[in-house]
Amino acid sequence: MSYVEDEYLMLSGIQHYYFCKRQWGLIHIDQQWAENSYTAEGQQLHKKADDPYIKEKRKDMFISRAIHVSSSSLGLSGILDVVEFYKDKNGISFQGKKGKWQPYIVEYKRGQPKKDKRDVIQLVAEVMCLEETLDCQISNSYLFYHSVNKKIKIDITKELRDLVHDFSAKMHFYYQHKKVPDAEFFKNCRLCSLYDICMPRMNKRPKNIDNYIENAIYSEADVCENY
């Protein structure tokens, strides 16, 4: 599967989709948004992390910020926080720089490491986009958590890459059919800035929706009539 540029979805949305499909749909399909203290703090952190005018260079390493990346195979595009380039004979060449350089992404997060894989999935999607943009291979990258000042190395495994492919295909399915996923109520719903828009308690939990969508995507069935 390959997407054209007009079909690209926001790369950062894959984290929303992992956390809550309806939250992603409200933001990226219905164009809804509401701030709370968590979103405001996160935006302030990223404003500094991805400032393209902040430069840093050492003997065998340099840092680039706010790099635009995209992937036609995932149909995703976005801007990266920080990419560290280390001198490595197996890396890639850059005009105006001697030697070869291996990139590693550092994705900045406001809080602490999560129990689930939402931040990891976003990082892996970013790596896959950067690989396609720079025509390189990246075996690991990093998550940096501001609240605990901790940098965690993440191996970019085939299992994680397959998950990213699966999620991006489902995101495109929903987006192409302009279908916002139904609400599901979780214990953390009240922490979501979109709680009053989502009204999760007004909807019953859908049954087997993932299986339904997966069958629709891969069987070429015209499922639009079922919505």
C-alpha positions as YAML, in Angstrom:
chain: A
units: angstrom
residues:
- id: 1
  name: MET
  ca: [0.00, 0.00, 0.00]
- id: 2
  name: SER
  ca: [1.25, 3.47, -0.86]
- id: 3
  name: TYR
  ca: [-0.34, 6.86, -0.17]
- id: 4
  name: VAL
  ca: [-0.04, 10.15, -2.07]
- id: 5
  name: GLU
  ca: [0.90, 13.33, -0.21]
- id: 6
  name: ASP
  ca: [-2.67, 14.66, -0.06]
- id: 7
  name: GLU
  ca: [-3.68, 11.54, 1.88]
- id: 8
  name: TYR
  ca: [-1.04, 11.86, 4.60]
- id: 9
  name: LEU
  ca: [-2.30, 11.98, 8.20]
- id: 10
  name: MET
  ca: [-0.56, 13.67, 11.15]
- id: 11
  name: LEU
  ca: [2.25, 11.47, 12.46]
- id: 12
  name: SER
  ca: [1.63, 12.51, 16.07]
- id: 13
  name: GLY
  ca: [-1.96, 11.23, 15.78]
- id: 14
  name: ILE
  ca: [-0.85, 7.60, 16.06]
- id: 15
  name: GLN
  ca: [-0.24, 8.15, 19.78]
- id: 16
  name: HIS
  ca: [-3.79, 9.47, 20.19]
- id: 17
  name: TYR
  ca: [-5.12, 6.49, 18.20]
- id: 18
  name: TYR
  ca: [-3.29, 3.98, 20.43]
- id: 19
  name: PHE
  ca: [-4.53, 5.70, 23.62]
- id: 20
  name: CYS
  ca: [-8.14, 6.25, 22.48]
- id: 21
  name: LYS
  ca: [-9.51, 5.78, 18.95]
- id: 22
  name: ARG
  ca: [-12.38, 8.21, 19.62]
- id: 23
  name: GLN
  ca: [-10.01, 10.91, 20.93]
- id: 24
  name: TRP
  ca: [-8.02, 10.59, 17.69]
- id: 25
  name: GLY
  ca: [-11.19, 10.71, 15.58]
- id: 26
  name: LEU
  ca: [-12.54, 13.80, 17.36]
- id: 27
  name: ILE
  ca: [-9.23, 15.64, 16.89]
- id: 28
  name: HIS
  ca: [-8.25, 14.53, 13.39]
- id: 29
  name: ILE
  ca: [-11.61, 13.88, 11.69]
- id: 30
  name: ASP
  ca: [-14.03, 16.23, 13.51]
- id: 31
  name: GLN
  ca: [-11.32, 18.88, 14.10]
- id: 32
  name: GLN
  ca: [-12.30, 19.19, 17.78]
- id: 33
  name: TRP
  ca: [-9.86, 20.40, 20.41]
- id: 34
  name: ALA
  ca: [-9.89, 21.56, 24.03]
- id: 35
  name: GLU
  ca: [-7.00, 22.52, 26.30]
- id: 36
  name: ASN
  ca: [-6.36, 21.37, 29.83]
- id: 37
  name: SER
  ca: [-3.29, 21.71, 32.05]
- id: 38
  name: TYR
  ca: [-1.69, 18.56, 30.61]
- id: 39
  name: THR
  ca: [-1.99, 19.61, 26.94]
- id: 40
  name: ALA
  ca: [-0.81, 23.17, 27.70]
- id: 41
  name: GLU
  ca: [2.25, 21.90, 29.58]
- id: 42
  name: GLY
  ca: [3.06, 19.46, 26.78]
- id: 43
  name: GLN
  ca: [2.88, 22.18, 24.12]
- id: 44
  name: GLN
  ca: [5.21, 24.41, 26.16]
- id: 45
  name: LEU
  ca: [7.75, 21.59, 26.45]
- id: 46
  name: HIS
  ca: [7.68, 20.87, 22.70]
- id: 47
  name: LYS
  ca: [7.99, 24.56, 21.83]
- id: 48
  name: LYS
  ca: [11.52, 24.43, 23.25]
- id: 49
  name: ALA
  ca: [12.38, 20.88, 22.16]
- id: 50
  name: ASP
  ca: [11.62, 21.40, 18.47]
- id: 51
  name: ASP
  ca: [12.89, 24.99, 18.09]
- id: 52
  name: PRO
  ca: [14.86, 24.85, 14.77]
- id: 53
  name: TYR
  ca: [17.03, 27.81, 15.81]
- id: 54
  name: ILE
  ca: [18.61, 25.98, 18.76]
- id: 55
  name: LYS
  ca: [21.84, 24.45, 17.43]
- id: 56
  name: GLU
  ca: [24.18, 22.01, 19.15]
- id: 57
  name: LYS
  ca: [27.36, 20.44, 17.82]
- id: 58
  name: ARG
  ca: [30.20, 18.40, 19.25]
- id: 59
  name: LYS
  ca: [33.19, 16.65, 17.67]
- id: 60
  name: ASP
  ca: [31.42, 13.43, 16.74]
- id: 61
  name: MET
  ca: [27.78, 14.47, 17.13]
- id: 62
  name: PHE
  ca: [25.38, 17.17, 15.99]
- id: 63
  name: ILE
  ca: [21.71, 17.80, 16.73]
- id: 64
  name: SER
  ca: [18.96, 18.82, 14.31]
- id: 65
  name: ARG
  ca: [15.52, 19.98, 15.49]
- id: 66
  name: ALA
  ca: [12.15, 20.27, 13.79]
- id: 67
  name: ILE
  ca: [12.99, 17.96, 10.86]
- id: 68
  name: HIS
  ca: [10.01, 17.40, 8.54]
- id: 69
  name: VAL
  ca: [9.50, 13.69, 7.76]
- id: 70
  name: SER
  ca: [6.97, 11.59, 5.86]
- id: 71
  name: SER
  ca: [6.27, 8.02, 4.75]
- id: 72
  name: SER
  ca: [4.30, 7.07, 1.65]
- id: 73
  name: SER
  ca: [3.98, 3.48, 2.89]
- id: 74
  name: LEU
  ca: [2.38, 4.62, 6.19]
- id: 75
  name: GLY
  ca: [0.68, 7.73, 4.80]
- id: 76
  name: LEU
  ca: [1.97, 9.78, 7.74]
- id: 77
  name: SER
  ca: [3.92, 13.05, 7.99]
- id: 78
  name: GLY
  ca: [5.08, 15.31, 10.80]
- id: 79
  name: ILE
  ca: [7.88, 17.21, 12.52]
- id: 80
  name: LEU
  ca: [10.39, 15.54, 14.85]
- id: 81
  name: ASP
  ca: [11.49, 17.05, 18.18]
- id: 82
  name: VAL
  ca: [15.19, 16.24, 18.13]
- id: 83
  name: VAL
  ca: [17.41, 14.03, 15.97]
- id: 84
  name: GLU
  ca: [20.95, 13.30, 17.17]
- id: 85
  name: PHE
  ca: [23.49, 12.36, 14.48]
- id: 86
  name: TYR
  ca: [26.59, 10.40, 15.56]
- id: 87
  name: LYS
  ca: [29.62, 9.80, 13.37]
- id: 88
  name: ASP
  ca: [29.41, 6.20, 12.12]
- id: 89
  name: LYS
  ca: [30.92, 4.50, 9.06]
- id: 90
  name: ASN
  ca: [27.58, 2.77, 8.48]
- id: 91
  name: GLY
  ca: [25.62, 6.02, 8.58]
- id: 92
  name: ILE
  ca: [24.57, 8.42, 5.81]
- id: 93
  name: SER
  ca: [26.33, 11.35, 4.12]
- id: 94
  name: PHE
  ca: [25.34, 15.03, 4.36]
- id: 95
  name: GLN
  ca: [26.36, 17.83, 2.06]
- id: 96
  name: GLY
  ca: [28.96, 20.01, 3.79]
- id: 97
  name: LYS
  ca: [29.82, 17.44, 6.49]
- id: 98
  name: LYS
  ca: [32.76, 15.04, 6.42]
- id: 99
  name: GLY
  ca: [32.19, 11.33, 7.06]
- id: 100
  name: LYS
  ca: [28.95, 9.46, 7.63]
- id: 101
  name: TRP
  ca: [26.38, 10.02, 10.36]
- id: 102
  name: GLN
  ca: [23.85, 7.71, 12.04]
- id: 103
  name: PRO
  ca: [20.57, 9.34, 13.18]
- id: 104
  name: TYR
  ca: [18.74, 8.62, 16.45]
- id: 105
  name: ILE
  ca: [15.45, 10.33, 17.35]
- id: 106
  name: VAL
  ca: [14.84, 11.78, 20.83]
- id: 107
  name: GLU
  ca: [11.09, 12.27, 21.40]
- id: 108
  name: TYR
  ca: [10.32, 14.57, 24.36]
- id: 109
  name: LYS
  ca: [7.42, 13.77, 26.68]
- id: 110
  name: ARG
  ca: [5.95, 15.86, 29.51]
- id: 111
  name: GLY
  ca: [5.25, 13.22, 32.14]
- id: 112
  name: GLN
  ca: [6.65, 9.86, 33.22]
- id: 113
  name: PRO
  ca: [7.14, 6.56, 31.31]
- id: 114
  name: LYS
  ca: [3.73, 5.03, 30.52]
- id: 115
  name: LYS
  ca: [2.56, 1.51, 31.37]
- id: 116
  name: ASP
  ca: [1.34, 1.04, 27.80]
- id: 117
  name: LYS
  ca: [3.13, 1.48, 24.46]
- id: 118
  name: ARG
  ca: [1.53, 4.75, 23.25]
- id: 119
  name: ASP
  ca: [4.81, 6.73, 23.38]
- id: 120
  name: VAL
  ca: [6.78, 3.80, 21.95]
- id: 121
  name: ILE
  ca: [4.39, 3.44, 19.01]
- id: 122
  name: GLN
  ca: [4.74, 7.15, 18.20]
- id: 123
  name: LEU
  ca: [8.54, 6.90, 18.35]
- id: 124
  name: VAL
  ca: [8.59, 3.83, 16.08]
- id: 125
  name: ALA
  ca: [6.32, 5.61, 13.56]
- id: 126
  name: GLU
  ca: [8.70, 8.60, 13.66]
- id: 127
  name: VAL
  ca: [11.68, 6.30, 13.04]
- id: 128
  name: MET
  ca: [9.95, 4.66, 10.06]
- id: 129
  name: CYS
  ca: [9.18, 8.10, 8.59]
- id: 130
  name: LEU
  ca: [12.76, 9.30, 9.14]
- id: 131
  name: GLU
  ca: [14.15, 6.13, 7.54]
- id: 132
  name: GLU
  ca: [12.04, 6.74, 4.44]
- id: 133
  name: THR
  ca: [12.91, 10.46, 4.36]
- id: 134
  name: LEU
  ca: [16.69, 9.97, 4.69]
- id: 135
  name: ASP
  ca: [16.88, 6.51, 3.04]
- id: 136
  name: CYS
  ca: [18.58, 4.94, 6.07]
- id: 137
  name: GLN
  ca: [18.10, 2.22, 8.70]
- id: 138
  name: ILE
  ca: [17.63, 2.98, 12.41]
- id: 139
  name: SER
  ca: [17.76, 0.16, 14.96]
- id: 140
  name: ASN
  ca: [16.95, 2.18, 18.09]
- id: 141
  name: SER
  ca: [15.97, 5.65, 19.34]
- id: 142
  name: TYR
  ca: [15.00, 7.38, 22.60]
- id: 143
  name: LEU
  ca: [12.11, 8.72, 24.68]
- id: 144
  name: PHE
  ca: [12.96, 11.56, 27.09]
- id: 145
  name: TYR
  ca: [10.58, 12.12, 30.02]
- id: 146
  name: HIS
  ca: [10.76, 15.68, 31.35]
- id: 147
  name: SER
  ca: [9.15, 15.06, 34.76]
- id: 148
  name: VAL
  ca: [11.74, 12.46, 35.77]
- id: 149
  name: ASN
  ca: [14.60, 13.73, 33.55]
- id: 150
  name: LYS
  ca: [15.02, 10.23, 32.11]
- id: 151
  name: LYS
  ca: [16.12, 9.12, 28.64]
- id: 152
  name: ILE
  ca: [15.00, 5.59, 27.67]
- id: 153
  name: LYS
  ca: [16.43, 3.60, 24.76]
- id: 154
  name: ILE
  ca: [13.82, 1.84, 22.59]
- id: 155
  name: ASP
  ca: [14.72, -0.98, 20.17]
- id: 156
  name: ILE
  ca: [12.80, -0.63, 16.90]
- id: 157
  name: THR
  ca: [11.68, -4.26, 16.50]
- id: 158
  name: LYS
  ca: [9.75, -5.91, 13.65]
- id: 159
  name: GLU
  ca: [6.81, -6.47, 16.03]
- id: 160
  name: LEU
  ca: [6.60, -2.74, 16.76]
- id: 161
  name: ARG
  ca: [6.96, -1.86, 13.07]
- id: 162
  name: ASP
  ca: [4.09, -4.25, 12.23]
- id: 163
  name: LEU
  ca: [1.91, -2.56, 14.89]
- id: 164
  name: VAL
  ca: [2.60, 0.84, 13.35]
- id: 165
  name: HIS
  ca: [1.63, -0.46, 9.90]
- id: 166
  name: ASP
  ca: [-1.58, -1.92, 11.37]
- id: 167
  name: PHE
  ca: [-2.54, 1.26, 13.23]
- id: 168
  name: SER
  ca: [-1.82, 3.56, 10.29]
- id: 169
  name: ALA
  ca: [-3.98, 1.40, 7.97]
- id: 170
  name: LYS
  ca: [-6.89, 1.56, 10.44]
- id: 171
  name: MET
  ca: [-6.46, 5.34, 10.88]
- id: 172
  name: HIS
  ca: [-6.69, 5.77, 7.11]
- id: 173
  name: PHE
  ca: [-9.80, 3.58, 7.02]
- id: 174
  name: TYR
  ca: [-11.61, 5.75, 9.57]
- id: 175
  name: TYR
  ca: [-10.39, 8.97, 7.94]
- id: 176
  name: GLN
  ca: [-11.35, 7.95, 4.40]
- id: 177
  name: HIS
  ca: [-14.87, 7.08, 5.57]
- id: 178
  name: LYS
  ca: [-15.12, 10.13, 7.89]
- id: 179
  name: LYS
  ca: [-16.15, 7.79, 10.71]
- id: 180
  name: VAL
  ca: [-15.32, 8.90, 14.25]
- id: 181
  name: PRO
  ca: [-14.92, 5.74, 16.38]
- id: 182
  name: ASP
  ca: [-17.59, 5.17, 19.01]
- id: 183
  name: ALA
  ca: [-16.89, 6.09, 22.61]
- id: 184
  name: GLU
  ca: [-15.63, 3.69, 25.21]
- id: 185
  name: PHE
  ca: [-15.50, 4.68, 28.90]
- id: 186
  name: PHE
  ca: [-12.23, 4.14, 30.73]
- id: 187
  name: LYS
  ca: [-11.20, 5.12, 34.26]
- id: 188
  name: ASN
  ca: [-8.88, 7.83, 32.88]
- id: 189
  name: CYS
  ca: [-11.50, 9.41, 30.61]
- id: 190
  name: ARG
  ca: [-12.02, 12.37, 32.98]
- id: 191
  name: LEU
  ca: [-8.33, 13.30, 32.54]
- id: 192
  name: CYS
  ca: [-8.92, 13.80, 28.80]
- id: 193
  name: SER
  ca: [-9.35, 17.41, 27.64]
- id: 194
  name: LEU
  ca: [-12.08, 16.24, 25.23]
- id: 195
  name: TYR
  ca: [-14.24, 14.57, 27.93]
- id: 196
  name: ASP
  ca: [-17.13, 17.05, 27.64]
- id: 197
  name: ILE
  ca: [-17.11, 16.76, 23.82]
- id: 198
  name: CYS
  ca: [-16.75, 12.97, 23.79]
- id: 199
  name: MET
  ca: [-19.40, 12.18, 26.44]
- id: 200
  name: PRO
  ca: [-18.17, 8.57, 26.76]
- id: 201
  name: ARG
  ca: [-20.90, 7.50, 29.21]
- id: 202
  name: MET
  ca: [-23.58, 8.31, 26.60]
- id: 203
  name: ASN
  ca: [-22.41, 5.48, 24.37]
- id: 204
  name: LYS
  ca: [-22.27, 1.74, 24.86]
- id: 205
  name: ARG
  ca: [-18.96, 0.00, 24.36]
- id: 206
  name: PRO
  ca: [-18.74, -1.34, 20.79]
- id: 207
  name: LYS
  ca: [-18.19, -5.06, 20.34]
- id: 208
  name: ASN
  ca: [-15.28, -6.45, 18.31]
- id: 209
  name: ILE
  ca: [-14.80, -3.17, 16.43]
- id: 210
  name: ASP
  ca: [-11.12, -3.93, 15.70]
- id: 211
  name: ASN
  ca: [-11.97, -7.28, 14.13]
- id: 212
  name: TYR
  ca: [-14.73, -5.62, 12.12]
- id: 213
  name: ILE
  ca: [-12.41, -2.95, 10.73]
- id: 214
  name: GLU
  ca: [-9.56, -5.36, 10.05]
- id: 215
  name: ASN
  ca: [-11.85, -7.62, 8.04]
- id: 216
  name: ALA
  ca: [-13.14, -4.61, 6.15]
- id: 217
  name: ILE
  ca: [-9.66, -3.35, 5.28]
- id: 218
  name: TYR
  ca: [-8.22, -6.61, 4.10]
- id: 219
  name: SER
  ca: [-11.29, -8.24, 2.48]
- id: 220
  name: GLU
  ca: [-12.05, -5.29, 0.15]
- id: 221
  name: ALA
  ca: [-15.67, -5.38, 1.34]
- id: 222
  name: ASP
  ca: [-17.70, -2.24, 0.81]
- id: 223
  name: VAL
  ca: [-18.40, -1.66, 4.48]
- id: 224
  name: CYS
  ca: [-19.51, 1.95, 4.11]
- id: 225
  name: GLU
  ca: [-23.10, 0.77, 3.75]
- id: 226
  name: ASN
  ca: [-22.92, -0.81, 7.19]
- id: 227
  name: TYR
  ca: [-22.25, 2.46, 8.97]
...
